[in-house]
Amino acid sequence: MIADLVIRGGTLVTGNGARRGGVAITDGKIAAVDRDGALPAARETIDATGWHVLPGVIDTHVHLREPGRLEREDWITGTQAAAAGGITTILEMPIAIPPVHTAGILRERAAALGPRSIVNFGLYAGANPDNLDEIEALAAAGAIAFKTFRTDTPPGRENEFIGICCPDAGDMLRVMERTARTGLLHVVHCEEQQIINRTAAAVQASGRRDGGAHAAARPPVAETASVAQGIALAAATGARLQIAHVSAADAVDMVAAAKDRGLAVTAETCPHYLMLTDEALGAWGPYAKCNPPLRDRVAVERLWNAFRGGRIDVIGTDHSPFLPAEKGTPDGDIWAAPPGLPGLEEFLPLMLTAVHEERLSLSQLVRAVCETPAHLFGLWPRKGALIVGADADITIVNTAAEWVHDHARLYTKARDTALLYDGMRLRGAAVMTIVRGRVVMRDGRVTGEPGWGEWVRPG
Ligand SMILES: [Zn+2]
């Protein structure tokens, strides 16, 4: 056998450990995983000496939002950013114009984005009382999971959020009864709107407009109250619940307790909740504004403890591009700015820096960004695994790379809103991104063509 491509000389990393060896690829699939001496001959060889070879990274939480506000991000720049960041599959949230809330819109979106995609992509569908009768059709059409916000529709963005927001508990019970029938994961943004209404009003009445006011307006109890209710609804309906972007440490303990009861409840967090604190809100104001907000140092340490203890399942970026004009100035009005940070190109560098700081191991990282996402979203063993027969999605990283973040080098259109990472000393970077056997990024330069990325569906 002559393989198309062989990667040799590196260290293979799985969730169980690391070993020297390489991978042979034929027809976009992994054809062999073996020690270097036992790998077949190949038409092309990549020398991975000194590097670590990971299963392709899956980002469980992305907002590129095409079709929609293309000046913020489009599908090509967004999937270029993913490739640059070492991500081989993105799971795109339903917010778009139109938002994904019917099977027809899901199919149209997949058809439109396929020819523009550099990496693979899955598409979430919104679920709320307005599209109850579409939920099973959305699953049949290939939705990767369902997404619901427990908060109100953001004012002025109604056309991006149809079928996605559900602040009412009774409505949410009905919605989760339906999503439970599909067997798909239901990912929920858990913040309790009625609590935020009270806490935000009090902070606003005090006249505060500084960055820290955002964290005060959305305290941990807004998150934990919503997580507690979500778990109760999951227990009652049998829905497979994933708490999106957990930032409150108590919320993680609630998820762990739910798992102990045998419930299918899991937790996602984001690099910014692990690597930044609310001090960034003080320094960067609107540029550090996200929901839920960044938490204090004690909460961040508790989040790390939870992660190390295996109580956080996956890490996704929640990449949310906006224009600098929408964010305003760092000392500007925190209330007026939209929430969300870019993150596709910071994802692996931040997490590899954490590996260097011995906050987690490479194997724990592979579990959280490759293996567990593949299992939860029905992509295993096609994705997330370095095993024979899997798609040849591979992320090669250099854990020794030392560099300083510079937003000007980013592929995302939202680069000018990534200022808060500038000057940060990072240790580790993706050096090669391989999607179904084809190199789409080498040494930070994206070489992949739009259209190579494939729409992925569960099962
Ligand atoms: Zn999000």
Boltz pocket constraint, residues with backbone or C-beta under 6 A from the ligand:
constraints:
  - pocket:
      binder: B
      contacts: [[A, 61], [A, 63], [A, 93], [A, 318]]
      max_distance: 6.0
